[in-house]
């Protein structure tokens, strides 16, 4: 077992470990979960990607969470831009390793078709809302993440982009069915069968459950409701007219119906979650 911390650069090593684990004698069927971590604190400059030059604005090649917490508010716009560029280099570095993993899988002597799912667990804030990082919030900067499903057309259909929102929590049900197993043990919807009329749900907060736990719902018509369970407050946004979620519509007459509709759905969801009763924190 290899244990590395936030400061380590791990993507290439992780790809090597994953492919070595499969080896030449690939067990079939197999399930492989590879969790890449480099686009995360600490952000590390990768000069070969040629996207950032942190030294040009007085920043170090490694940008830590502790540094951003202590100095983030005083950084210049040019410095913030370089922090974002270093983050982009982390993504590009990891993307190259994901590519190597897919090339390695394609070279294996597999007798069955392989389905690949690619997703992220969260995005990052770069002072858009007065802070850096992730956790606690459920705005688009953090919950709008990549979600790609790839495989033979006989299983996943023709190539296409689906504009309708979806939940990453739907992946287990989808992949289980594609593997020919009973998906009934998993909740949610099948990504390949989900309707564009589906309401999607999201939640925020740390695993300890003591820091701004939030529940939210997004309706197909673009209304998005956020309930802060710890503070007893809520926010309501209309994404078609306000995609960056800057104008809280709570209390507006035209927003009464969507608020009531989404509030009822969140109440049902809250009753099914531990530590939440009727949409309120216990």
Long-range contacts (C-beta under 8 A, 24 or more apart in sequence): 6-40, 6-41, 6-42, 6-64, 6-65, 7-42, 7-44, 7-62, 7-64, 9-38, 9-44, 9-93, 10-36, 10-37, 10-38, 11-36, 11-37, 11-38, 11-93, 11-94, 11-96, 11-97, 11-98, 12-97, 12-100, 14-97, 15-97, 15-98, 15-100, 15-101, 15-104, 18-101, 18-104, 19-101, 19-104, 19-105, 22-105, 22-108, 24-108, 24-109, 26-108, 26-109, 26-110, 28-110, 28-111, 28-112, 29-112, 29-179, 31-179, 34-101, 36-94, 36-97, 36-98, 38-90, 38-93, 38-94, 39-87, 39-90, 39-91, 39-94, 40-90, 41-65, 41-133, 43-83, 43-86, 43-87, 43-90, 44-86, 44-89, 44-90, 45-86, 45-89, 46-89, 46-90, 46-92, 46-93, 49-88, 49-89, 49-92, 49-93, 51-85, 51-86, 51-88, 51-89, 51-92, 52-82, 52-85, 52-86, 52-88, 52-89, 53-82, 53-85, 54-82, 54-83, 54-85, 54-86, 56-82, 57-82, 59-83, 59-86, 65-132, 65-133, 68-132, 68-133, 69-132, 69-133, 72-127, 72-131, 72-132, 73-130, 75-127, 80-126, 80-127, 83-126, 83-132, 84-126, 87-124, 87-126, 113-151, 113-152, 113-154, 113-155, 114-151, 115-149, 115-150, 115-151, 115-152, 115-155, 115-156, 115-175, 115-178, 115-179, 116-148, 116-149, 116-150, 116-151, 117-147, 117-148, 117-149, 117-150, 117-171, 117-174, 117-175, 118-146, 118-147, 118-148, 118-149, 118-150, 119-145, 119-146, 119-147, 119-148, 119-168, 119-171, 120-145, 120-146, 120-147, 121-145, 121-168, 135-204, 135-205, 135-206, 135-211, 136-204, 136-205, 136-206, 136-211, 136-212, 136-214, 137-204, 137-212, 137-214, 138-202, 138-203, 138-204, 138-214, 138-216, 138-226, 139-245, 140-239, 140-243, 140-244, 140-245, 142-204, 143-202, 143-204, 147-191, 149-174, 149-191, 149-192, 151-178, 156-192, 157-192, 163-196, 164-194, 164-195, 164-196, 164-198, 164-220, 165-198, 165-200, 165-218, 166-191, 166-194, 166-198, 166-200, 167-200, 167-201, 167-202, 170-194, 196-220, 199-262, 199-265, 201-265, 201-266, 201-269, 203-273, 209-275, 213-275, 213-276, 213-281, 215-266, 215-269, 215-270, 215-273, 215-276, 215-279, 216-266, 217-262, 217-265, 217-266, 217-269, 219-258, 219-261, 219-262, 221-258, 223-255, 223-258, 223-259, 223-261, 223-262, 224-262, 225-258, 225-259, 225-262, 225-263, 225-266, 227-263, 227-266, 227-270, 227-279, 229-270, 229-276, 229-279, 229-280, 229-281, 230-281, 232-280, 232-281, 234-263, 236-262
